[in-house]
Amino acid sequence: MLPAETSILSVELGVSDLRRSLDFYEGVLGFRRLTVERDCTEFSASGSEPAQVVLVQLENARPKLPRTTGLFHFENGGGLLRGSCRF
């Protein structure tokens, strides 16, 4: 069990199609874009910092299989996929 003071600042997700994911996070879930880079976008539910969701387009990301959520969890040693959108 995690200590009570533990919190999640943001979730960083690797995606196979950033443009399609942008449509989903904005159009369906109602998130607002904070930053947009060539292969990375940060989102916030309120439209203000900090970002709750960071999407990073990865060349090796697996596309969603039919009849699945397409969300795969992995642990990469506690680091971020790209460090942040602000390279």
Long-range contacts (C-beta under 8 A, 24 or more apart in sequence): 9-50, 10-42, 10-50, 10-51, 10-52, 10-53, 10-54, 11-52, 11-53, 11-54, 12-53, 12-54, 12-55, 12-56, 12-80, 12-81, 12-82, 13-53, 13-54, 13-55, 13-56, 13-71, 14-56, 14-57, 14-58, 14-61, 14-81, 15-55, 15-56, 15-57, 15-58, 15-61, 16-57, 16-58, 16-61, 16-62, 16-63, 16-64, 17-57, 17-63, 18-55, 18-56, 18-57, 21-55, 22-55, 25-53, 25-55, 35-85, 35-86, 36-85, 37-85, 37-86, 37-87, 40-82, 40-84, 40-85, 41-85, 42-84, 42-85, 51-85, 54-80, 54-81, 54-84, 54-85, 56-81, 56-82, 56-85
